[in-house]
Amino acid sequence: MKLTQLALMRPVTTSMFFVAIMLFGMAASRLLPLELFPGIDIPQIQVQVPYQGSSPAEVEREITKVLEEALATMSGVEEMRSDSTQDGASIRLNMKWGEAVATKSLEVREKIDSVRHLLPNDVERVLIQQFSTSDMPILTIRISSERELSNAYDLLEKQLRKPLERVDGVSKVTLYGVEQKQIEIRINGDRLAASGISSAELQQRLIAENFVLSAGTLRTASRVFQVSPKGEFTSLDDIKQLPLKTGVRLEDVANISFALPEKREGRRLGQKYAVGLDVFKESGANLVSVSDRVLAVIEQTKQDKQFNGITLFVMEDQAFGVKSSLQDLLLSGLLGALLSFGVLYLFLGNLKMTLVVVSSVPISLCMTLAGMYFLGYSLNILSMMGLLLAVGMLIDNAVVVTESVLQEKQRLTDAQTAKSILVEGQHQQPLAHHSANQQSLNNSRQPISQSANQRALLLGVDKVSLAVLAGTLTTAIVFLPNIFGVKVELTIFLEHVAISICISLAASLLVAKTLIPLMLNKFDFAIGAAKPAGKLARFYQRSLRWILTRPKRAGFIALLLLASTAIPLSLVQQDQSDGEGNDRLYINYQLEGRHSLAVTKAVIVRMEDYLYANQAAFFIDSVYSYYAPDSTQTTLLLKKDVDFDMADLKERIREGFPKYAIATPQFGWGGDNNGVRITLTGRSTSELISISEQVLPLLSNIKGLVDVRSEVNSAQQEVIVVINREMAARLDMPLPTIAANIATALRGTPLRSFRHDPNGELRIELSFEQHWQHSLEQLKQLPILRQADRVYTLDSLASLTIQPRFDTIRHYNRQTSLSIGANLDELSTEQAQQQITQVMDSVNFPYGYDYSLTGGFERQDEDQAIMAVNMLLALAMIYIVMAALFESLVLPTAIITSILFSITGVFWALWISMTPMSVMAMIGILILMGIVVNNGIVLVDQINQQTPDLDTLTEAIIAVCQTRLRPVLMTVATTVLGLVPLALGDTQIGGGGPPYSPMAIAIIGGLTFSTVTSLYLVPLCYQALIVMRYKSAIRLGKADNLAKKLLPWTT
C-alpha cells in the first residue's frame, strides 16, 4: 500500500525511474555478453601422462596405479576412471558439482608431486587439465585441399592462425593436423658401433653441447655486464660438425636434416585430407561479435591467392546456435505476445487499458536485463529460456491488480450513481415519471472525483496485494532447492534459468504495484455500467453452487479425476533422448587391434566412397573423418531444413555398410554420460572380456537394441624383450642402458630445442634410422655394444617373443573395467533399462565381478531422483510461504490441491501429444508448481477477506469466485497462449540441443487442467476445511466444558 501511495504521490519521480530503467535495460541488451552457455566450471579434472612406445600393462603398473593410489585420498571425488594405453596414462576425476575445481586442481598437483619420484625416469611431464563451458571453442574449422597440406604449416600459421589470433576478442587459436618441421638426428647403428660410441654417450654429448647458461655479472668501475656462456646450435652445420672424438664428427655416424614429424593421425573432409583449427574467445567477450569478426577474416583469407584450391569449412559455430536459438525464441515470444494481447483485448474490450496491462512485459524485461548486467550474468541460451518462460507470467500481476482496481471503481461508480438516482427520485412522482427515472438511471453516471478515484485505486491494490506477493514468491521459490540444494549438472544449468525468471517476476511485481496503478490513475478510463453475467459466468455460478452444495459427490468426482492419472502415467514412456540432435550422425569402426595409418585411412576411404555414392539418398551435406592407428570415426553432417525419420535413415545407411576384416562399423553411442552403457568390473581384463563375450549375444537379442559392442579387444600384439642378465653382467652392461637403446631406436629421444630458425623454435629428435622399426628381424640386429672388434646386437643380449595384449586397460573406481555400449532403435531408455537388467541378472558372474548401468541410465536416474526431491522440497516451501503470509495452516491446504491436479493434466497432455517424459518435461512440472497456485491464492485470499459466517459461507464463496473468474481466465490464457508457439514448434536449446516442446506441453497441460479443476475444487476444499475447523472448535469446546465438569479442580 505504501509503495502504491508513494507512486501516486510522486508521479513524475515514478515515471522517470521507469524511464531510466528502460534506458538501462536497452543499454544492457547491447552490453550483456552473448554466449552459448554461461561460464560454469565442469567438476572434472583430467590427468594426462604421455609415455610413448610402452605397453598398456607397463603403463598401468608403473604410472596408473601409482597415481590412482595417490589421488584416492582426495575428498569430494565421486568417480575415478583411467585408461592405460601404449601412448600413456589418462586419469579422469569426476567430482561433485559445486566443488572448487581450481582448489582441487592444486590438490591434485600436490598429490602427484608427492609420488613423482615413483614414476619412470623418462616420464617428461604430467598434464593436469580442468574444464569450463567458457573453454569451449567458439569456432571449429576444417581446412581441406586437393594439394598436399602436410607441408603447409608455415602458410597456415602465418596467413591464417596468427591473423585470427589478433582479432579483437580472440584469446587463442589452435592449429592441428599439420606439424612444424623438426631437426632429426638419425643414427646409423653400424657406424655408431664402429666408432665405439654408445647411444647413451651420444645423447649425453648432444645435451651437453646445446646449452645457455647464466654465469653471473661482471662489474667494472663504471659498468655492469651480464655474462652468458652460450653453446647453442645456431645452424644445421653446427650440429653436423659436432666433434664426438678424435676424427669422428656427428655427421659421420648420423644423418642430420630438417624433416616433418611422423604422422600419428589424420583427418579428411569431403574426401580430401583436412587440417583442424579451433578458435577460442576471451572471457566476457560477445560471442556473436567475435564470431562475426573471425568469419570476416576467414572470408578475407579465402581471397588470398595463396589459398587457391584450399577450402575453409566452418564445422561448428557457437554463434550460429545462439543466433538461431535467439531468433526462434524471439519469434515464439512475439507470436505468444500477440496471442496474449488478443485474448486480453477480448476480455477487457478496451484498447487503452489492454496497452496499459501489456506494457508491464517490456518494462519488466528491460528491468531484468539491467539487473542481469549489474549482477554480472550473461545473456545465453539458458537465461533466454528463462526470459521466454517468464513472458507469459509477467502479465499476471498486472492483470490481477488492474481487474481488482476496475472492480473497486465499478462499485464506487455504481454506489454514486444509485445515490444520485435516489436523491433525484425524491423530487419526482413515482408513477407519473416512471419512464423519466429509467432514463435517469442510464444517464446519471458521472465521473468519480480524483480523491474518490485514488481511494478506489488504493483499495483495489490493497485487496490483492498479499495475493500478488504470495503468487510471485511461490513462483520464484520453487527454484530455491535447485539453487541451494544438491548440485548436479541439471540443477547447475537450471539455476541460470531461475535467475532470469526470478528477476523478471520481481520486476513485474514492482511494476504492478507502482506503475500500473499510476497509469490507471492518470489515464481516463470510462467506467460503464456493470454488464450482466454472460453465459459462461452463469454456467460457472450454477455448476459451482451444485458442487458446493453436494460436497460428497464432488469429492468423489475429484478423487476419480486424480485417480485417472494412473492411465497416462502407465502409458507415457520415460526417455533420455534430449539433445540427440538431428543434424549429424557418428560412425565408430570398432577396430580390432592397432594398424598402420595407411590401413586405417583405407578403411575410412572405403566408407566415404559408399556414403558419397548415396549422398542425396542419405541427405548428406558433407562427411568428416578422423583416423589413427587404433581409432577411426566418421561424422555425417546432414542437410538442414529437410524432414526425415532418423531411425529409418540409420537403418538404410547401416544396411549398406562396407564389410571389413579388421573393423565393424556401427553408429557411435556417445560419451561416458550418454547412450546405453553397461560397465563390467573385476580384477582381470581377460576375464572381463570372457564375460563380455557371453553377454554380447544376449544383449544383441533384445529387440530395439542395436550396435551392441564391447570397447576392448585383445587383438593387439606386443614384442616382449627379455634381457639375458648373465650376458649383460659379463659385458658390464646395465640393463636400463640396453632398454634405453631400444627406446631410442623405436620412439626416439627429444633433445633441447633449436632456437635459431627464422620460423621459430624447432624440436630436435635423436633416433635410429627408421628401418629398425619396420620388422622384428631388423630390430634383432640392432647394435647395442662394441667391445674390441665384436659388436653385440640385441639378438645376442636378449630374447624377443610376440604375445597378444590388450589395446587399452581401463579402471573404474580403481577396479579393472570394461564397457559395453549400444544404440536404441524404437526402444525407450526405461524399457531398455528393464530388459538389460533382466538379461544381466541372468548371467552367472564369478566372485569379485559385477556390472553396473552407467551412461544415460546413470544420468537419467540421478537427474530424476534429484528433480523428484526438489519438487517435494518446493511443495513444502510453497506451503510454508503461504502459511506465513496468510497466518493460517488451513488456507494453504486448500490451495495445494491445485498442484496435485496439475500433475494429472501434465501426464494427460504428454500422452495425448505422444511426448515422452524427459528432463525438459520435469523442468516444466517444476515451473508449473509455482504457477498453478497463483489463481488459488487470489481466490482464497478474496474469500478470506469477506470473513463470512458459516451460514453465508457458500454464497460468499460463489460471489467471490464469480468476480475472480475473468482475471483467472485472462492470466491463464495469456500464459498458455504465450507457450503455444513453443509447444507446436521445433525450437531447440542452442539451435541443436533438447527441444522446448516437452516443457511447454507440460506447462500448458498442467495449467489448463488445474485451472478448470481449481475453479471448483479450491472453493470446495476451502469450504470443507472451514466447516471442519468450525466443527472441530465446537467439539473442542464441548470437550473442555466436559473436562471442567468432571475435573473441577483443573479450572
HUURNOR-V222943 format. One record per pair of residues at least 6 apart in sequence whose C-alpha atoms are under 7 Angstrom apart, sorted by the first residue. I is the first residue (numbers start at 1). J is the second residue. Records with the same first field share a line. If there is no record, write none. Layout:
I = J  J
This chain:
1 = 458  462
3 = 513  514
4 = 513  514
7 = 14  514  518
8 = 518
11 = 518
21 = 366  367
22 = 363  366  367
24 = 370
25 = 366  367  369  370
26 = 366
28 = 369  370  373
29 = 369
32 = 373  378  379
33 = 284  285  286  378  379
34 = 286  287  288  378  379  380
35 = 286  287  378  379  380
36 = 318  322  380  381  990
37 = 133  380  381
38 = 133  378  380
39 = 132  133  134
40 = 132  133
41 = 101  131  132  133
42 = 131  132
43 = 94  95  96  97  99  101
44 = 92  93  94  95  130  131
45 = 92  93  94  105  128  129  130
46 = 91  92  93  128  129  130
47 = 90  91  92  127  128  129
48 = 89  90  91  126  127  128
49 = 88  89  90  125  126  127
50 = 87  88  89
51 = 87  88  123
52 = 86  87  88
53 = 86  87  747
54 = 86  87
55 = 85  86
56 = 84  85  86  807  808  809
59 = 84  85  88  89
60 = 84
62 = 119  120
63 = 89  119
64 = 84  89
67 = 112
68 = 814
70 = 111  112
71 = 108  111
76 = 95  96
77 = 93  94  95  96
78 = 94  95  96
79 = 93  94  95  813
80 = 92  93  94  812  813  814
81 = 91  92  93  811  812  813
82 = 90  91  92  810  811  812
83 = 89  90  91  808  809  810  811
84 = 90  808  809  810
85 = 807  808  809
97 = 487  488  489
98 = 487
134 = 283
136 = 280
137 = 278  279  280
138 = 279  280  281  317  318
139 = 278  279  316  317  318
140 = 277  278  279  314  315  316  317
141 = 276  277  278  312  313  314  315  316
142 = 274  275  276  277  312  313  314  315
143 = 274  275  276  310  311  312  313
144 = 269  272  273  274  275  310  311  312
145 = 272  273  309  310  311
146 = 272  309
150 = 178
153 = 178  179  180
161 = 173
164 = 294  297
165 = 171  172  173
167 = 293  294
169 = 281  282  285  290
170 = 280  281  282  290
171 = 280  281  282
172 = 279  280  281
173 = 277  278  279  280
174 = 277  278  279
175 = 276  277  278
176 = 275  276  277
177 = 266  275  276
178 = 275
179 = 260  261
180 = 260
181 = 258  259  260  261  762
182 = 258  259  260  261  762  763  764
183 = 257  258  259  762  763  764  765
184 = 256  257  258  259  764  765  766
185 = 254  255  256  257  765  766  767
186 = 254  255  256  766  767  768  769
187 = 253  254  255  767  768  769
188 = 253  254  768  769
189 = 768  782  783
190 = 783
191 = 253
192 = 253
193 = 783  785  786  791
196 = 786
198 = 785
199 = 741
207 = 751  752
209 = 231
210 = 231  232  233  752
211 = 230  231  232
212 = 229  230  231  232
213 = 228  229  230
214 = 227  228  229
215 = 227  228  229
216 = 226  227
217 = 224  225  226  227
218 = 224  225  226  227
219 = 225
233 = 239  754
234 = 756
240 = 250  251  256
241 = 249  250  251
242 = 249  250
243 = 249  250
244 = 250
264 = 628
265 = 627  628
266 = 626  627  628
267 = 273  274  275  625  626  627
268 = 274  624  625  626
269 = 623  624  625
270 = 622  623  624
271 = 608
287 = 319
288 = 319
291 = 319
321 = 990  991  992
322 = 381  990  991
324 = 991
325 = 988  989  990  991
328 = 987
329 = 388
332 = 981  982
333 = 388  978
335 = 981
336 = 977  978  979  980  981
337 = 978
339 = 977  978
340 = 973  974  977  978
341 = 358
344 = 354  970
345 = 351  354
348 = 354
356 = 516
357 = 395  398  399
358 = 395
360 = 394  395  398  508  511
361 = 391  394  395
364 = 504  507  508
365 = 504
367 = 507
368 = 500  503  504  507
381 = 989  990
382 = 496  497
383 = 496  497  500
385 = 497
386 = 497  498  500  501
387 = 500  501
390 = 501  504
392 = 974  975  978
393 = 975
394 = 505  508
396 = 971
397 = 468  508  509  512
398 = 512  516
399 = 967  971
400 = 967
401 = 461  464  512
403 = 967
404 = 460  461
405 = 456  457  460  461
408 = 456  460
409 = 453  456
410 = 527
413 = 448
417 = 444  445
421 = 440  441
454 = 521
457 = 517
467 = 937  938  941
470 = 882  885
471 = 933  934  937
472 = 505
474 = 878  930
475 = 930  931
476 = 502  930
477 = 874
478 = 874  926  930
479 = 498
481 = 870  873  874
482 = 491  495  870
483 = 491  495
490 = 863
537 = 962
541 = 958  962
544 = 958  1016
545 = 958
547 = 554
548 = 954  1020
562 = 901  904
565 = 904  907
568 = 907  908  911
569 = 907
571 = 911
572 = 910  911  916  917
573 = 828  916  917
574 = 828  829  830  916  917  918
575 = 828  829  830  916  917  918
576 = 829  856  860  918
578 = 994
579 = 992  993  994
581 = 992  993
583 = 637  638  639  640
584 = 635  636  637  638
585 = 635  636  637
586 = 634  635  636  667  668
587 = 633  634  635  665  666  667  668
588 = 632  633  634  665  666  667  668
589 = 632  633  663  664  665  666
590 = 663  664  665
591 = 630  631  662  663  664
592 = 662  663  713  715
593 = 630  715  716  807
594 = 629  630  716
595 = 629  630
596 = 629
597 = 628  629
600 = 627  628  629
601 = 627
607 = 658
618 = 649
619 = 638  639
620 = 636  637  638  639
621 = 637  638  639
622 = 636  637
623 = 635  636  637
624 = 634  635  636
625 = 633  634  635
626 = 632  633  634
627 = 633
647 = 825
666 = 707
667 = 707
669 = 675  676  821  822  823
672 = 855
673 = 855  856  859
674 = 855  856
675 = 823  855  856
676 = 821  822  823  855  856  857
677 = 819  820  821  822  853  854  855
678 = 819  820  821  851  852  853  854
679 = 817  818  819  820  851  852  853  854
680 = 688  817  818  819  850  851  852
681 = 815  816  817  818  849  850  851
682 = 688  815  816  817  848  849  850
683 = 815  816
684 = 816
685 = 816
688 = 818
692 = 710
696 = 708  709
698 = 839
699 = 836
700 = 706  708
704 = 824  825  826  827
705 = 822  823  824  825
706 = 822  823  824  825
707 = 822  823
708 = 821  822
709 = 820  821  822
710 = 819  820  821
711 = 818  819  820
712 = 808  818
713 = 806  807
714 = 804  805  806  807
715 = 804
716 = 804  805  806  807
717 = 802  803  804  805
718 = 802  803  804  805
719 = 800  801  802  803
720 = 800  801  802
721 = 798  799  800  801
722 = 798  799  800
723 = 797  798  799
724 = 797  798
727 = 797
728 = 734  735  797
738 = 784
741 = 784
744 = 767  768
745 = 767  768  772
746 = 773
748 = 765  766  767
749 = 765  766  767
750 = 764  765  766
751 = 764  765  766
752 = 764
753 = 761  762  763  764
754 = 761  762  763  764
755 = 761  762
772 = 778  779
773 = 779
780 = 793  794  795
781 = 793  794  795
782 = 793  794
783 = 791  792  793  794
784 = 792  793  794
785 = 791  792
786 = 792
810 = 816  817  818
811 = 817
871 = 926
879 = 892
882 = 892
883 = 889  892
890 = 1025
891 = 1022
894 = 1018  1021  1022
895 = 933  936  937  1018
896 = 933
897 = 1018
898 = 932  933  1010  1014
899 = 929  932  933
901 = 1010
902 = 1006  1007  1009  1010
903 = 1006
904 = 1006
905 = 1005  1006  1009  1010
906 = 1002  1005  1006
909 = 1001  1002  1005
910 = 916  1001  1002
915 = 998
920 = 998  999
921 = 998  999  1002
923 = 999
924 = 999  1000  1002  1003
925 = 1002  1003
928 = 1003  1007
932 = 1007  1010
935 = 968
936 = 1014  1018
939 = 961  964
942 = 960
943 = 956  957  960
948 = 956
957 = 1019
976 = 1004
979 = 1000
982 = 996  997  1000
983 = 997  1000  1001
984 = 997
985 = 997
986 = 995  997
987 = 995  996
988 = 994  995  996
989 = 995  996
1044 = 1050  1051
